[in-house]
Amino acid sequence: MRNPTIEQEKAMEWLDVGALDDLPELGARVVKRAQAGLADVAIFRSAGAVFALEDRCPHKGGPLSQGIVFGGRVACPLHNWNIELATGAVVAPDVGQVKTWPLRIENGRVLLAAEALAEAGAEPAVPACPVRRCG
């Protein structure tokens, strides 16, 4: 639920995951998920906005939190796939989707929707290797 309605947002449980000032511009921090087999949550900051994505590229599972953040995107450190921070969509010509979760900022603190750490969700599908950038 990337863009919840006002009513949905009020009903959500929020977890404080740190100070906004501790999150570097064009950088990321990782929030660990306790359940085995689930990718961690990467919290990104870019152009004054903050985003929460699953810390796993849908191509080969690379840790997105270790990628380069630029222009509202992150480049996977393994094979340079680009993922939109706002939507989790993989940029063409590559295809795929990364799970995203709502965040909000209150009193200088980053709050993550509790569902991000509680739900198992489906693992992202790994598409067939495209013509370019295979590894």
Secondary structure, DSSP 8 states (H G I E B T S, - for coil): --S--HHHHHHS-EEEEEEGGGS-TTEEEEE---STT---EEEEEETTEEEEEESS-TTT---GGGSEEETTEEE-TTT--EEETTT-BB-TTS--B--EE-EEEETTEEEEETHHHH------------SSS--
